Amino acid sequence: MPVSNLAPGTYTLYLLTTPAGSFNKFYLWSTSFDAELIGGTTLYAQNCSGCHGNIATSTKLGRSSYEIQTAINSNIGNMGGLNYLTAAQVEAIADALITQIPPAAMPTGQTTFSYPPTDFPVVDSTPSNMRPVGVGPVAAGGDSAYVQLSLGRFVSPIDVYLAFNMPADASKLHVMMADNSIQAYPYQNLLSGASLCALGALPAGIQPWKKGVSSVVDELLFDAPISSIPSGVYSLYAMVTAANDPSSYYLWQTQFGGSAAPDSAALYAQNCAGCHGALAVSTKAGASASAITGAINSLSMMSGLKSLTSAQISAIASALAVTSPTPIPTPTSGIYPHSSTWYSADRSYVKSNGTS
């Protein structure tokens, strides 16, 4: 058994021998040893360096605990032999691997990054390369969602905010609070003429999920089969600010869908209603898919929607389509012509010879 599997402390071992069937006489030997708390760097050296090299130059830098555990469970590269590692030990190894990545610069403006769903988080020292939220097998069309957040170090302490949107309550943004409770905020209360992602001015009550963080963050947030959650599009947001200063931030957005067919009304509510009003009274009624795509690519306040697929944009355009109803003629007294046929005003009888 690896010493790393033992809780820290002093362990005493005893061996007692006696004549068969009698305890009147005996020999008793005892010995002790101390098991110290072994950190992730030592655990990596014991269990991983043989295949992946010294931790400073490891081929697995930045790997999250979820990714490591998945490889163990699936016996990828014969890693099934590490199944004796506890969840805490796997997390310690992941933290050590993430810590090796140089710290990222602090945000100096309000910058949004969108990326398509990815199975595992990507930790990097460059914010534009980061993909802090991984969604598990559903990213590749699988039947499970494992939402994992992984962030490396920054040059100064940070506050971390988390939020999500779900089709069952599409008009609200659900924000994770410091005690892991969820607070729902209507989009109209969050946004006043700003884009969906412009969360720099936080409404009253919203607080960081983690405050004053100076180490790595690596946590599994959600784990469920897709069949157990309502179908539709789920949007996930992670935001990093300087500690106690939300005026500048990095905001990452990704999405995954629980059904193949996009829900056009839900997509509009999640991504557009905050700025353009409810669907029934939208200021963008009639906007085409090409117009929406052009705005996303050219307008900075809409850049946060670049994770939308072409199918999702088409669905939003479909929801915004304005169909002109066929006009109903206003009846007049008497008769009126229609080609060579004449109708009465109430269309109750027809004469085709031009007489009433």
Stockholm file with secondary structure:
# STOCKHOLM 1.0

chainA/1-356         MPVSNLAPGTYTLYLLTTPAGSFNKFYLWSTSFDAELIGGTTLYAQNCSGCHGNIATSTKLGRSSYEIQTAINSNIGNMGGLNYLTAAQVEAIADALITQIPPAAMPTGQTTFSYPPTDFPVVDSTPSNMRPVGVGPVAAGGDSAYVQLSLGRFVSPIDVYLAFNMPADASKLHVMMADNSIQAYPYQNLLSGASLCALGALPAGIQPWKKGVSSVVDELLFDAPISSIPSGVYSLYAMVTAANDPSSYYLWQTQFGGSAAPDSAALYAQNCAGCHGALAVSTKAGASASAITGAINSLSMMSGLKSLTSAQISAIASALAVTSPTPIPTPTSGIYPHSSTWYSADRSYVKSNGTS
#=GR chainA/1-356 SS CCGGGSCSEEEEEEEEECSTTCCSSCEEEEEEEEECCCCHHHHHHHHTHHHHCCGGGCTTTTCCHHHHHHHHHTTGGGGGGGTTSCHHHHHHHHHHHHHTSCCBCCCCSEEEEECCCCSSCBCCSSGGGCBCEECGGGGGTCSEEEEEEEECCBSSCEEEEEEEECGGGTTEEEEECTTSCEEEEEHHHHCSSSCTTCCSSCCTTCCCSEEEECSCEEEEEEEEEGGGSCSSEEEEEEEEEETTEEEEEEEEEEEEESSSSCCHHHHHHHHTHHHHCCGGGCTTTTCCHHHHHHHHHHCGGGGGGTTCCHHHHHHHHHHHCCCCCCCCCCCCSSEEEETTEEEETTCCCEESSSCC
#=GC SS_cons         CCGGGSCSEEEEEEEEECSTTCCSSCEEEEEEEEECCCCHHHHHHHHTHHHHCCGGGCTTTTCCHHHHHHHHHTTGGGGGGGTTSCHHHHHHHHHHHHHTSCCBCCCCSEEEEECCCCSSCBCCSSGGGCBCEECGGGGGTCSEEEEEEEECCBSSCEEEEEEEECGGGTTEEEEECTTSCEEEEEHHHHCSSSCTTCCSSCCTTCCCSEEEECSCEEEEEEEEEGGGSCSSEEEEEEEEEETTEEEEEEEEEEEEESSSSCCHHHHHHHHTHHHHCCGGGCTTTTCCHHHHHHHHHHCGGGGGGTTCCHHHHHHHHHHHCCCCCCCCCCCCSSEEEETTEEEETTCCCEESSSCC
//
